[in-house]
Amino acid sequence: MFSGGGSVNDKPDTNAFILEADWVPFGKEDSQWAPLANLKLGVQYTAYTQFNGGTSNYDGAGSNASGNNALLMFAWFMF
């Protein structure tokens, strides 16, 4: 069972949306490095509309759901 820690209303309900954009620079067959290198570059943004059951002051300490929003930039390399 869920213990109410971190939530004023004892509900673990969380809602968010995720946007992601990726680029694969060596993704074509005629690429100089194909098939030796597979590189994927991307950026991902997660925006919380609700966190631990609330949108504002969800933990009783003044924390808002939007304070958990995150931006992630990444590079994946496979060979």
MOZIZI-V159574 format. One record per backbone hydrogen bond with DSSP energy under -0.5 kcal/mol. NH is the residue of the N-H (numbers start at 0). CO is the residue of the C=O. Records with the same first field share a line. If there is no record, write none. Layout:
# MOZIZI-V159574
NH=CO + CO
This chain:
# MOZIZI-V159574
6=3
7=57
9=6
14=49
16=46
18=44
20=42
22=40
24=22
25=38
26=23
30=27
33=30
35=32
36=32
37=77
38=36
39=75
40=22
41=73
42=20
43=71
44=18
45=69
46=16 + 44
47=45
48=14
49=14
50=53
52=12
53=50
57=62
59=56
64=54
65=54
66=63
67=64
68=65
69=45
71=43
73=41
75=39
77=37
